[in-house]
Amino acid sequence: MAESGFEKVAETSELSPGEMKSVQLSQEELCLANVDGNFYAIENSCSHMGGPLASGELDGEQVECPLHGAIFNVVTGEVQNPPARDGVQAREVRISGNDILVGPPKP
């Protein structure tokens, strides 16, 4: 059962360590990443030119945008490498049984 303020977006079996996928949370598209068994969610649109981050390369906690190579931290959403200047919003993620639940933006 989903916790208040959290919505199921996937199941843990859908994403192996080192994989990412695009998921919907209400009207927002998110990039869901599995880093060594821990799940993280950030906005799926690169802050530089809107590239789909879930289609990029995941290396540890860093995702590289497939369009121009900007790098973001999937835990915090912070930009790690240009050409992007601004980070993307990271979301709270919880696991309930096999369900991956995503909630409000991280503070």
N, C-alpha and C positions, 0 to 999 in steps of 0.2 A: 504494500500500500504506500502511495506517495506521501511524503511529509508535506506539511503546509508550506506553500511557497516554492515547492520543488515539483518538477514534472519529469516523468519518465521519457527519455529520449532514445534509449537503446538498452541492450542486454550485454553483460560482460563478455559473453561468448562471441559477440559480433566483432570484437576488436582484440587482436593478439598484441602482445607487447611490440612496440615499434610501429604500430599502425595508426592511421587517422581516418576519419570519415566525416562527411558533412551530415549534420542532424538539424532538425527544425525544433525550435522552442517558441511556441506561439507564432509570431510573425517574423522571428529572427532566425537567420541561418548561422549555425555555430560549427566550429571545427572541434571535434572530439578526438582527443589523443590518448593513447595508452603508453605511458612511459614506465617501463619495468613493473607493470601491474597496477600502477596508479593512474587514475583517469583525470583528465583536465579538459576544460572547455573554454575556448576563446572565440571572439567574433571570427567568422570565416572570411571576412573581406579585408584584404591588406589596406592599411591606411594610406599607402602611396597611390595606387591606381586601381584598387578594388580586386586584385587577383584573389582567386579562391585558395586560401591557405591549406585546406584539406587535400588539395591536389598537389601540394608541394612535397618537399622532402623533410622527414623528421629525423633529427640527429640528437639523441638524448632529449633534453628539454627544449631544443631549438627547432623551429620550423622555418624553412626557407620558402618564400613566395615563389611560385613557378614563373611569374612574369618577369620580374626584374631583380630577384635575388635578395630582397629585404629579408632580414631574419628577426623572428619574434620568439620570446620565451613563452612556452605554452602554459607555464604555471602562473606567471604574473601578467602576461600580455605585453610586457615592455619590449620596445624595439631594441634589438641588439646590434643591428647593422643596417646602414642606409641601402637604398635611397629613401626608405620610409623615415619620417622624422618623429611621428607620433605612434604610441603604442595602440593596442586594441584592447577592448574590454574583456577581462577574465571573469568567469562565472564560478560560483560555488558548485562543487560536485560532491554527491554522496552516493554510496552504494547501499542498496537495500535488497538483501538476498542476491539475485542475479540482475536486478534492475539498476541501471545507471540513471540517477536523478540529477537534474541540473536546476539550480535555483537562482537567486539574485546575484547581481554583480558583486565581485569581491570589493571590499572597502579600499 
